[in-house]
Amino acid sequence: MRSEQEADRALRLYADTVRRICMIHLKNYADTEDIFQTVFLKYLVSSTAFASEEHEKAWFIRVTLNACKDLLGSFFHSRTLPLSEVMLQPAAQEAEHQEVLEAVLSLPEKFRDVLYLHYYEGYTAPQMAKILKKNVNTIYTLLGRAKDRLKAKLEEDGYGSQTV
């Protein structure tokens, strides 16, 4: 663990660099602050001995870039929308989503599970097979049947032919 003096020195020297790199990659103040804290926390707990100030700066840049890439590639980040976008959704879209959700919930549990895991959580069939402890081919079959049933249910409810 590094001393308070080392942490203060590093903040003075590298805070602007870390924030700029984050803003360039993330384009979001909140994510920038999260990564900023992550990088400096890693610095505090790191036992890396730096050969020079350039080596230390290179370490900060590399750790910042890696943290930004990790965040951008994370499942959570790719599946979320800014609150402003959610609040601006038209009422028609909200009603449409509600109808689809009701149709999904009306399906038998085995079909709901695979639809949820595939569309909402982004799991692949092999991943779902492990989670549900079923054969991969069984998952493909369940997913195909679930899509067919959902499509039929939506058409039956007058929702029109939707691509599922």
N, C-alpha and C positions, 0 to 999 in steps of 0.2 A: 504494500500500500504506500502510495506516495504521500509526501508531507503537504501541508497546507501551502507552504511557500512554493513548492513545485507546481501545485495546482494553480495558484494565482499567476505564476509566471507563464504557464502554458495558456491560460485563459487570455492574458494580455497579448501574447504572441500569435495565437492561432484561432481565436474566437471568430474574427472576421472571415478568415479563410474558410473555416468549417461552415459558417452560415452561408457564405456565397456559394460554395459548392452545393450545399443542400438546396438552396433556392433555384440554382440553375437546373438541377435534376428533378426536384420535387414540385416546384412551382406552387408551393403551398406553405404558408407560414406555420401552421400547426404541426405539420409533418417535419418541417425544418427544425422546429424547437425540440421535437421528440428525438430526432436523430442527433441534434447538437448535444442533448443530455446523454444520450447513449454513448457517443464518441468520448466525451469527457469522463464518463463513468468508467469506460474501458481503460482510459488512460490512468485513472486513479488506481485501479486494481491491477494494472499491468506491471509486471516486473521487468519489462524490456529495458535493457541498458542501451542508451543511444550513443553512437560514436561521435556525433556532432549535432549541431542545431539543424543542419540540412537533413540529416537522417531522421531526426525527430519530426520535422515538418513533413517529410515524405511519409512517415508513419501515420500522421494525422490525416493527410490527404488520402492515403490508401484505405484507412479504416472508414473514413467518411464516405468515400465512393462505394465501398463494399456495403456499408449500412444502407445507403440510398438504394442500391441495386436490390438488396434483400427486401426492403420495404416495397419497392415497386413491383417486385416479383411475388410478393406474398399473396396468399389466397385471399386474406381479408381485404387487402388493398384493392385487388382486382374485382371484388364482389361488392364494393360499397359505392354509394353515390354521395356527393355533398348534400347536406341538409337543404340547401337552397334549391337544388334540383328536385328533391322529393317534395318540397312544399309547393313547387310550381306545377306539379302534374295536374292536368285537367281532370275535372270530376268524372268525365267519361272514361278516361283511362283507369281511374280508381275503381269505378263500377265494373269495368272489364276485368281487372285483376281480381276483384271480389268474386265474380262469376266463375272464373277459372279456378280460383281457390276452392270454392264450394263444390265444383265438379270433381276436383282432385280428392277432396275430403269424402265425397260420396262413394269413391272406389273402395274395394276391399283393401285391407291393410297391406297385404303383400305387394299390391300395385302402388299404393301410396308411398311405401318405403322406397321402392326403386326410383319412382318419379322424383321424390324429394331429394334423395341422395344424388341423383344424376343432375337435375336441373338447378336445384337451389344450393347444393353443396359442391357441385362440380366433380364428383367422383366418377372414375371410369368403372367399367364392368369388372375388371379384375380387382380393383379396390373394394367395390361393393361386395364381391364374392367373399373376400376376407372378412369384411365387417359383418355381413349377414350369415356367414358360415354356410355358403351354398356354392355349388359348382358355377364356374364362369358362364358356361352355356345356359344354365338355368337362369342366370341373371339377364342374359341377352333375351331369352324367351320372355321372361317376366316384363322386361322393359318394352319389348315390342307389343306384347298384349296390353300393357298398361297404356301405351300411346294410342292403340286402337280403341280401347274402351273409353279413354278420355275424349278422343275425337268424336266417337259416337254419342257420348253423353252431352258434349257441347252442341253438336248438331241437333240432338233431340230437344235440348232446351232452347232451340231457336237462335243459337249463338252464331250460326253460319259455319262454313267449313274453314276451320283454322288449322294452321300448320302446327303440329305438336311434335 
